Amino acid sequence: MCAAPLGSLIPTTFSSTLIQPNAPQVVELESMLQVLLGESEEVRHLGAIYRNENSFDKQRFLRSLLPAFKVGPESLLEELLERMTRDFERDNLAVIEGWVLSKTEAELCASL
């Protein structure tokens, strides 16, 4: 089974009101990613497998997204889509239970 990139599932715009104004930025970012990826059990399952099979540092991954996140939600989406595209161009992929994901997509799943 081959999956469409998660980037095709991420809405192009969303309300910045989803962000808690007083929460630390990493927590805000994590909350935003949860909203973007939804409550899919499949996404969480793929993320759990990726975490178990790879040395995944969730805090490092989230910190790497902070510069784009600080600019705004649209900038974060652009950064994620650019990373996903670059991963596919460079064959930086993860195959999990037949799903072909960019490394960025796999890390997004693992961050949940």
C-alpha positions as CSV (number, residue, x, y, z in Angstrom):
1,M,0.0,0.0,0.0
2,C,1.4,3.4,-0.9
3,A,0.2,6.5,0.8
4,A,-0.3,10.0,-0.5
5,P,2.0,12.3,1.3
6,L,0.5,13.8,4.5
7,G,1.2,17.2,2.9
8,S,-1.8,16.5,0.7
9,L,-4.0,16.1,3.8
10,I,-2.8,19.3,5.6
11,P,-5.1,22.2,5.0
12,T,-3.6,25.2,3.3
13,T,-4.9,27.6,6.0
14,F,-6.2,27.3,9.4
15,S,-7.1,29.7,12.3
16,S,-4.2,30.7,14.5
17,T,-6.8,30.8,17.3
18,L,-6.1,27.1,17.7
19,I,-2.9,28.2,19.5
20,Q,-3.0,28.8,23.2
21,P,-1.5,32.3,23.6
22,N,0.0,31.7,27.1
23,A,1.5,28.2,26.5
24,P,5.2,27.6,25.8
25,Q,5.9,27.6,22.1
26,V,6.9,23.9,21.9
27,V,3.6,23.0,23.5
28,E,1.7,25.3,21.1
29,L,3.5,23.7,18.2
30,E,2.8,20.2,19.4
31,S,-0.9,21.2,19.8
32,M,-1.0,22.6,16.3
33,L,0.5,19.5,14.8
34,Q,-2.1,17.4,16.6
35,V,-4.8,19.5,15.1
36,L,-3.3,19.2,11.6
37,L,-2.8,15.5,11.8
38,G,-6.1,14.8,13.5
39,E,-7.1,11.8,15.6
40,S,-6.3,9.1,13.1
41,E,-5.4,5.8,14.8
42,E,-3.5,4.8,11.7
43,V,-1.3,7.9,11.9
44,R,-0.6,7.2,15.6
45,H,0.1,3.6,14.8
46,L,2.6,4.4,12.1
47,G,4.2,7.0,14.4
48,A,4.6,4.4,17.2
49,I,6.3,1.9,14.8
50,Y,8.6,4.7,13.5
51,R,9.6,5.6,17.1
52,N,10.3,1.9,17.9
53,E,12.4,1.3,14.8
54,N,14.4,4.6,14.7
55,S,16.2,6.9,17.1
56,F,13.6,9.6,17.1
57,D,14.2,12.7,19.2
58,K,10.8,14.3,19.5
59,Q,12.0,17.5,21.2
60,R,14.8,18.0,18.6
61,F,12.2,17.6,15.8
62,L,9.8,20.0,17.4
63,R,12.6,22.6,18.0
64,S,13.6,22.3,14.4
65,L,10.2,23.5,13.4
66,L,10.1,26.5,15.9
67,P,11.6,29.1,13.6
68,A,8.9,28.6,11.0
69,F,6.2,28.3,13.7
70,K,7.3,31.6,15.2
71,V,6.6,33.3,11.9
72,G,3.1,31.9,11.7
73,P,0.9,28.9,10.8
74,E,1.3,29.4,7.1
75,S,5.1,29.5,7.4
76,L,5.0,26.2,9.3
77,L,2.9,24.6,6.6
78,E,5.3,25.8,3.9
79,E,8.3,24.5,5.9
80,L,6.6,21.1,6.3
81,L,5.7,20.8,2.7
82,E,9.2,21.9,1.6
83,R,10.8,19.2,3.8
84,M,8.4,16.5,2.5
85,T,9.1,17.4,-1.1
86,R,12.9,17.5,-0.4
87,D,12.7,14.1,1.3
88,F,11.0,12.5,-1.7
89,E,13.5,14.2,-4.1
90,R,16.4,12.8,-2.0
91,D,14.8,9.4,-1.5
92,N,14.8,10.1,2.3
93,L,11.8,7.8,2.9
94,A,10.4,5.5,5.5
95,V,8.4,2.4,4.6
96,I,6.1,1.4,7.4
97,E,3.7,-1.5,6.9
98,G,3.6,-0.8,3.2
99,W,3.1,3.0,3.6
100,V,5.8,5.1,1.9
101,L,6.3,8.3,3.8
102,S,8.9,11.0,3.7
103,K,11.1,11.1,6.7
104,T,9.3,14.3,7.7
105,E,5.9,12.7,7.5
106,A,7.1,9.8,9.6
107,E,8.5,12.2,12.2
108,L,5.2,14.1,12.2
109,C,3.4,10.8,12.9
110,A,6.0,9.9,15.6
111,S,5.6,13.3,17.3
112,L,2.0,12.5,18.2
